[in-house]
Amino acid sequence: MVPKKILLVRNDRLGDFLLAWPAFLLLRKALPQVEIEALVPAYTTPLAAICPSIDRVRTEEPDLSRNWNGKQFRAALRGCEADWALVFATRFPLAFALWRSGIPHRLAPATKIDQLFYTHRLIQHRSRSVKPEWLYNVELARHALTLWGCQIPILPGPPYLWMEPAEVQKNRTEFVECQGLWGNPKLVFLHPGHGGSAQNWTPEAYAYLGSRLLVDPRVALVITAGPGEEELARRVVDGIPHQDRTRLYVSREGIVRFAQHVAFADLWISGSTGPLHLAGALNRPTVAFYPKQRSACALRWETINDAKNRLALEVEEGEQEQEDLDRAVRLIRERFLTVPDP
């Protein structure tokens, strides 16, 4: 039976949440009349509020994934009244909270002891990393639609976070003028910050990369920083000789305003971190550095932009070798900065 209300749960990092947007869209396309509510942490709430696939946002207070207080669990889910909960990544405290919530039907990946608290489970073996995370999420949504006897629609392609082109251009013009950049530069956003879940390049490596890309006179380099990342970003800026075309942009106006700026980036470069997946959701060209370990590999954490818009490079543990840095510069230039034939 088709539910009247669904609760979607992806209550972990920013990148994880964005990689669930294709699944959210599939559910919205299949069930246009069904109310869809999302349970998310406070820091992803503003993005959830602008997601067209979500009708209502329920903010975790406290974070269910890390808190064991049963009363606080019940308070966070009070008044939900969903028929089904779809959990895209489960942890034991969250599974227990949903079991106590009174939501009658609960679907999640079959994960260790957590699965005992769900009425429906889907075996996926995500730890094997044989598919992208976004596809695991879509498969869970498709399984739910099958359980409900719904026709499964064709999943639209990117962008999954869409912004009005005229507004994007307006924001770009204002940004370029505010930063004191000349002409119509090719804006390359370089984000050295990282959430700590995977290996990343050193600040010195980012500075070398930026300086090599600035050999192209069309390029203006924007070094971005989120909360707590300004010192790291300044180290990168200080290591780049072309200061006339290098700018530091510290995000202080919230995640939605940051997304509005990422939307006009001609190229985004970073490690495998949340802002990378924000750029991917906006279908911006991306260069991402991934570690070699299976749990954090490029396939598993593939961005959700078009294949032609993404370049994945592996990061060796420790300091980057000169030949690896030069290879990355060459590949980025060939893929995204080549001057087209007239």
FENRACOR-V295874 format. One record per pair of residues at least 24 apart in sequence whose ideal C-beta (glycine too) atoms are under 8 Angstrom apart, sorted by sequence separation. I is the first residue (numbers start at 0). GAP is how many residues later the second one is. If there is no record, write none. Layout:
[[I:GAP] [I:GAP]]
//
This chain:
[[27:24] [72:24] [76:24] [89:24] [220:24] [222:24] [224:24] [225:24] [226:24] [271:24] [278:24] [279:24] [280:24] [284:24] [285:24] [286:24] [287:24] [288:24] [289:24] [290:24] [291:24] [310:24] [5:25] [27:25] [38:25] [67:25] [187:25] [219:25] [220:25] [221:25] [222:25] [223:25] [224:25] [225:25] [279:25] [283:25] [284:25] [285:25] [287:25] [288:25] [289:25] [310:25] [26:26] [64:26] [66:26] [69:26] [73:26] [76:26] [209:26] [213:26] [218:26] [219:26] [220:26] [222:26] [223:26] [224:26] [271:26] [276:26] [278:26] [282:26] [286:26] [288:26] [290:26] [16:27] [23:27] [24:27] [65:27] [69:27] [72:27] [73:27] [108:27] [119:27] [219:27] [221:27] [223:27] [275:27] [276:27] [5:28] [7:28] [9:28] [10:28] [24:28] [64:28] [72:28] [89:28] [206:28] [210:28] [213:28] [1:29] [4:29] [5:29] [7:29] [8:29] [10:29] [11:29] [13:29] [17:29] [23:29] [63:29] [64:29] [202:29] [206:29] [209:29] [210:29] [271:29] [3:30] [4:30] [5:30] [6:30] [7:30] [8:30] [9:30] [10:30] [13:30] [16:30] [20:30] [23:30] [63:30] [69:30] [185:30] [205:30] [206:30] [209:30] [210:30] [279:30] [2:31] [3:31] [4:31] [5:31] [6:31] [7:31] [16:31] [86:31] [108:31] [187:31] [189:31] [191:31] [192:31] [206:31] [207:31] [210:31] [213:31] [1:32] [4:32] [6:32] [20:32] [107:32] [185:32] [187:32] [189:32] [190:32] [192:32] [202:32] [206:32] [213:32] [225:32] [13:33] [63:33] [106:33] [184:33] [185:33] [186:33] [187:33] [188:33] [189:33] [190:33] [191:33] [192:33] [202:33] [205:33] [206:33] [184:34] [185:34] [187:34] [189:34] [190:34] [184:35] [186:35] [188:35] [192:35] [203:35] [106:36] [192:36] [202:36] [209:36] [38:37] [106:37] [191:37] [38:38] [180:39] [192:39] [106:40] [191:40] [192:40] [178:41] [191:41] [286:41] [36:43] [178:43] [191:43] [221:43] [191:44] [270:44] [36:45] [286:45] [7:46] [189:46] [87:48] [286:48] [10:49] [87:49] [225:49] [286:49] [6:51] [223:51] [284:51] [10:52] [87:52] [10:53] [11:53] [10:54] [85:54] [85:55] [85:58] [26:59] [83:60] [184:60] [188:60] [208:60] [268:63] [180:64] [22:65] [266:65] [180:66] [179:67] [19:68] [178:68] [266:69] [178:70] [200:70] [265:70] [266:70] [199:71] [198:72] [199:72] [6:73] [15:73] [188:73] [197:73] [199:73] [197:74] [6:75] [196:75] [197:75] [4:76] [5:76] [8:76] [188:76] [193:76] [196:76] [4:77] [5:77] [6:77] [7:77] [8:77] [11:77] [186:77] [187:77] [190:77] [192:77] [193:77] [4:78] [5:78] [6:78] [7:78] [8:78] [9:78] [186:78] [187:78] [188:78] [190:78] [191:78] [194:78] [2:79] [3:79] [4:79] [5:79] [6:79] [8:79] [9:79] [186:79] [187:79] [188:79] [189:79] [190:79] [191:79] [193:79] [194:79] [2:80] [5:80] [7:80] [185:80] [186:80] [188:80] [189:80] [190:80] [192:80] [2:81] [185:81] [187:81] [190:82] [192:82] [10:83] [190:84] [8:85] [190:85] [174:86] [200:88] [8:89] [170:89] [174:89] [199:89] [170:90] [188:90] [198:90] [167:92] [170:92] [171:92] [197:92] [198:92] [166:93] [170:93] [197:93] [167:95] [168:95] [6:96] [162:96] [167:96] [162:97] [198:97] [160:98] [197:98] [196:99] [162:100] [2:102] [197:103] [50:110] [51:110] [22:111] [49:111] [21:112] [25:112] [18:113] [20:113] [211:113] [18:114] [19:114] [22:114] [26:114] [30:114] [46:114] [200:114] [204:114] [211:114] [18:115] [21:115] [22:115] [25:115] [29:115] [199:115] [204:115] [21:116] [25:116] [198:116] [208:116] [212:116] [15:117] [19:117] [22:117] [23:117] [26:117] [160:117] [201:117] [207:117] [211:117] [215:117] [18:118] [22:118] [26:118] [198:118] [201:118] [218:118] [25:119] [30:119] [162:119] [200:119] [208:119] [212:119] [217:119] [29:120] [160:120] [204:120] [208:120] [212:120] [29:121] [159:121] [160:121] [215:121] [29:122] [157:122] [158:122] [29:123] [157:123] [158:123] [159:123] [208:123] [28:124] [158:124] [212:124] [157:125] [25:126] [28:126] [9:127] [25:127] [28:127] [25:129] [24:130] [24:131] [21:133] [24:135] [21:138] [20:139] [20:140] [17:142] [17:143] [159:144] [2:145] [1:146] [157:146] [158:146] [0:147] [1:147] [157:147] [0:148] [1:148] [157:148] [156:149] [185:151] [128:165] [127:166] [128:166] [131:167] [132:167] [126:168] [128:168] [130:168] [131:168] [132:168] [133:168] [129:169] [130:169] [131:169] [132:169] [128:170] [131:170] [133:170] [128:171] [14:180] [13:181] [12:182] [12:184] [49:206] [45:208] [46:208] [45:209] [46:209] [45:210] [43:211] [42:212] [46:212] [13:241] [17:256] [14:257] [14:258] [18:258] [14:259] [17:259] [13:260] [17:260] [20:260] [12:261] [13:261] [14:261] [14:262] [17:262] [13:263] [14:263] [17:263] [13:264] [18:282] [21:282] [20:283] [18:285] [14:286] [17:286]]
//
